[in-house]
Each structure stands twice: as structure tokens, then as C-alpha cells.
């Protein structure tokens, strides 16, 4: 924590909570804090935490740690490369009740400090699996009984007309611009499109993901 900041009640509250949990708090100068921060414009306090550890895909599919009767609700990302989009997707997914995220090891954004900042804490609650390729992971999902829904502008069904089955579900989102890769799209159980009522012909992937995740959450809650 920077020692030469103007007084701020929220910083005092954070320090008090940290000390209640027996977390060591150190005060340092602003210049040193900015030098060790991995994001621009740090807000006066930095927490050191253990590195995130990816979990095996089969753990997400089984729903390890979920409440009794709760079905896995997964988000699979096919080449999302923008850190801001990834962070926003994680934040939205956590809010919509997603229980796990699948990210390819290659040609995809990693969980960097910029992603963590955009996710606003969601990375602490969302288990994530890294897979060698999403197309092959889709086969694993199918074999495990996970129903997958891919978002595609050319999808043959409206997102709002989809009946989400009462089984484990995966929402699959494609890369910014080009969308789902051919093989991943072919391995989805259903390709759906978000109805476009205005003049623009596409949505940002983070916005599209928010619509899809909450539509699935709404359907599953009925």
C-alpha cells in the first residue's frame, strides 16, 4: 500500500480486513508501488496472491465442488485474443453462474494482470481449464454428455428460441472478427445467432457472451 496517498476510507477498510485475516500489510512510497504494479494507474494498493493453477477439463465436466443437483455451466472460448474482452467475459460469466471456463493454450489471451483487472475478481471464483485445442476438447465434451451451443452470426436458430436441455451445458464463443473456427462450429450441438434489430451487423464478443450466458441462465432457472 502506498504511504503517500490522500486519505481514502476504502483503503482503510481494506487494511482493516487484511489485518483481521492476518495478512501482512506494508506501506511503501507511491513511486515504488507504481514500479512493481503490473497495470497502469494502480489505485493505491497491491495484493500478492498465489498464481492461478489451471484445472483438468474433466473436473469442470464432472462439476467437482458444485452443490448437489447443480449442473455444470461452461464457457468455451475459441481464440479470444483481446485481454479486455477476456476479462469482461470472465466477469460476466461469473455473474451469470458459469461454473468453469475453457481456454486454448495457443492463439488465445492468457490470464494477465490486464485480464485480472478487467475481470474485477472473477478469476478467484472461476476454475479454468487450458486445452491444447478447442476442437479436440469439444469431442471430450460431447463424449461426457455436455450439450454445446455455439454463437455464430449465421446460426440457423435465434438464441431466444433455443430450448436449453437439462444437462451440462457449454456456451462456445469465437474469436473477435472471424468468429468460430470451422471445426469447432461443426462440433457444436447447436449454432445460434443473436437477433440483430438495429443497423449494425455484429456485437463485440464480450457483449455477445453476456447476452448468451444470461439467456442460458434464464432458461436453466425455469
C-alpha positions in Angstrom: 0.0 0.0 0.0 1.3 3.5 -0.9 2.0 5.6 2.2 1.8 9.0 0.5 -1.7 8.8 -0.8 -4.6 11.1 0.2 -6.7 9.5 2.9 -9.4 7.2 1.4 -11.9 5.3 3.6 -11.9 2.3 1.2 -8.1 1.9 1.7 -8.6 2.0 5.5 -11.3 -0.7 5.2 -9.1 -2.9 3.0 -6.2 -2.6 5.5 -8.5 -3.4 8.4 -9.9 -6.5 6.6 -6.4 -7.7 5.7 -5.2 -7.4 9.3 -8.3 -9.3 10.6 -7.3 -12.1 8.2 -3.7 -11.9 9.5 -2.4 -10.7 6.1 0.8 -8.7 6.3 0.3 -5.1 5.3 3.3 -2.9 4.2 3.4 0.7 3.4 5.7 1.9 0.6 6.1 5.0 -1.4 3.9 5.7 -4.5 6.8 5.5 -6.9 7.8 2.1 -5.6 4.2 0.9 -5.8 3.9 2.1 -9.4 7.2 0.3 -10.3 6.0 -3.1 -9.1 2.4 -2.8 -10.3 1.7 -4.7 -13.5 -1.2 -2.5 -14.5 -1.3 1.2 -15.4 -2.7 3.6 -12.8 -2.7 1.4 -9.7 -5.2 2.6 -7.2 -3.0 2.7 -4.1 -2.9 -0.9 -3.0 -1.5 -4.2 -4.4 -2.1 -7.7 -3.2 0.3 -10.5 -3.7 -1.5 -13.8 -4.3 -0.7 -17.3 -5.3 -0.5 -18.0 -9.0 -3.6 -19.4 -10.7 -3.5 -23.1 -11.3 -5.4 -24.5 -14.4 -7.7 -27.4 -13.6 -8.2 -30.5 -15.7 -11.1 -30.4 -18.2 -12.7 -33.4 -16.7 -13.0 -31.7 -13.4 -15.1 -29.0 -15.0 -17.2 -31.5 -16.8 -17.9 -33.5 -13.7 -18.8 -30.4 -11.8 -16.4 -31.1 -8.9 -17.3 -28.8 -6.0 -20.8 -27.9 -7.2 -23.8 -28.0 -5.0 -25.9 -31.2 -5.1 -28.1 -31.1 -8.2 -26.2 -28.2 -9.8 -25.3 -28.9 -13.4 -22.0 -27.7 -15.0 -22.4 -24.5 -17.0 -19.2 -24.0 -19.0 -17.9 -21.2 -21.2 -15.5 -22.2 -24.0 -13.5 -19.6 -25.9 -12.3 -20.2 -29.4 -9.4 -17.8 -29.9 -10.4 -14.7 -27.9 -7.2 -12.7 -28.0 -8.1 -9.3 -26.6 -7.3 -9.1 -22.8 -10.1 -6.6 -22.2 -12.6 -8.9 -23.8 -11.4 -11.9 -21.9 -11.5 -10.1 -18.6 -15.0 -8.8 -19.3 -16.2 -12.2 -20.4 -14.9 -13.8 -17.1 -16.6 -11.1 -15.1 -19.9 -11.6 -16.9 -19.6 -15.4 -16.8 -19.2 -15.4 -13.0 -22.2 -13.2 -12.6 -24.3 -15.5 -14.8 -23.4 -18.6 -12.9 -20.9 -20.1 -15.2 -19.1 -22.9 -13.3 -15.9 -23.2 -15.4 -14.1 -21.7 -18.4 -12.2 -23.5 -21.2 -9.3 -21.6 -22.9 -6.9 -22.9 -25.6 -3.2 -22.7 -24.8 -2.4 -21.2 -28.2 -3.8 -18.3 -30.2 -5.7 -17.1 -27.2 -5.3 -14.4 -24.5 -3.8 -15.6 -21.2 -4.9 -14.5 -17.7 -2.6 -11.5 -17.4 -2.7 -8.6 -15.0 -4.8 -6.7 -17.5 -7.2 -9.6 -17.8 -7.4 -9.9 -14.0 -8.2 -6.2 -13.7 -11.0 -6.3 -16.3 -12.4 -9.4 -14.6 -12.8 -7.5 -11.3 -12.2 -10.5 -9.1 -13.9 -13.2 -11.2 -10.7 -15.1 -11.7 -10.8 -16.0 -8.0 -14.1 -17.8 -8.4 -14.0 -19.3 -11.8 -12.0 -22.5 -12.3 -10.3 -22.5 -15.8 -9.0 -25.4 -17.9 -6.4 -24.9 -20.6 -6.7 -27.3 -23.5 -4.3 -28.0 -26.4 -7.0 -27.3 -28.9 -10.7 -26.4 -28.5 -11.8 -28.6 -31.4 -10.5 -31.7 -29.7 -11.9 -30.5 -26.4 -15.3 -30.3 -28.0 -15.2 -34.0 -28.7 -14.4 -34.6 -25.0 -17.4 -32.5 -24.0 -19.7 -34.4 -26.3 -18.5 -37.8 -25.0 -19.1 -36.6 -21.5 -22.7 -35.6 -22.3 -22.2 -31.8 -22.4 -24.6 -30.0 -24.7 -22.8 -27.2 -26.6 -24.2 -24.1 -28.1 -22.0 -22.0 -30.4 -22.7 -18.4 -31.1 -22.5 -17.7 -34.8 -23.9 -14.8 -36.9 -25.0 -17.4 -39.5 -26.6 -19.7 -36.9 -29.8 -21.4 -38.1 -31.7 -20.6 -34.9 -32.3 -17.5 -32.8 -30.7 -17.6 -29.3 -34.1 -16.6 -27.9 -35.8 -19.6 -29.4 -33.4 -22.2 -28.1 -34.6 -24.8 -25.6 -31.6 -25.4 -23.3 -31.8 -29.1 -22.2 -31.5 -30.0 -18.5 -28.0 -31.4 -18.9 -24.4 -29.9 -18.5 -24.1 -27.0 -21.0 -21.3 -25.2 -22.7 -21.6 -21.8 -24.4 -18.9 -21.5 -27.2 -17.7 -18.1 -28.4 -15.4 -17.5 -31.3 -12.6 -15.0 -31.9 -13.1 -11.3 -32.4 -13.8 -10.7 -36.1 -13.7 -14.2 -37.6 -15.9 -16.0 -35.0 -15.9 -19.7 -34.5 -13.4 -21.8 -36.4 -15.0 -24.2 -38.9 -14.2 -27.4 -36.9 -15.3 -26.0 -33.6 -18.6 -24.8 -35.2 -19.2 -28.2 -36.7 -18.7 -29.9 -33.3 -21.3 -27.7 -31.5 -24.7 -29.3 -30.9 -26.5 -26.1 -31.9 -25.3 -22.9 -33.7 -27.4 -19.9 -32.7 -27.4 -16.2 -33.7 -28.3 -13.2 -31.5 -31.2 -11.3 -33.3 -30.0 -8.0 -34.7 -32.7 -5.4 -34.5 -30.6 -2.4 -35.4 -28.3 -1.4 -38.3 -25.0 -2.9 -37.2 -24.3 -6.4 -38.2 -22.3 -7.7 -35.2 -21.7 -7.4 -31.5 -18.4 -7.3 -29.6 -17.6 -10.8 -28.4 -17.8 -9.7 -24.7 -21.3 -8.2 -25.3 -22.4 -11.3 -27.2 -21.1 -13.5 -24.5 -23.1 -11.6 -21.9 -26.3 -12.0 -23.8 -25.7 -15.7 -24.4 -24.7 -16.5 -20.8 -27.6 -14.7 -19.2 -30.1 -16.3 -21.7 -28.8 -19.7 -20.8 -29.0 -18.8 -17.1 -32.6 -17.6 -17.6 -33.6 -20.8 -19.4 -32.0 -23.0 -16.8 -33.7 -21.2 -14.0 -37.2 -22.1 -15.2 
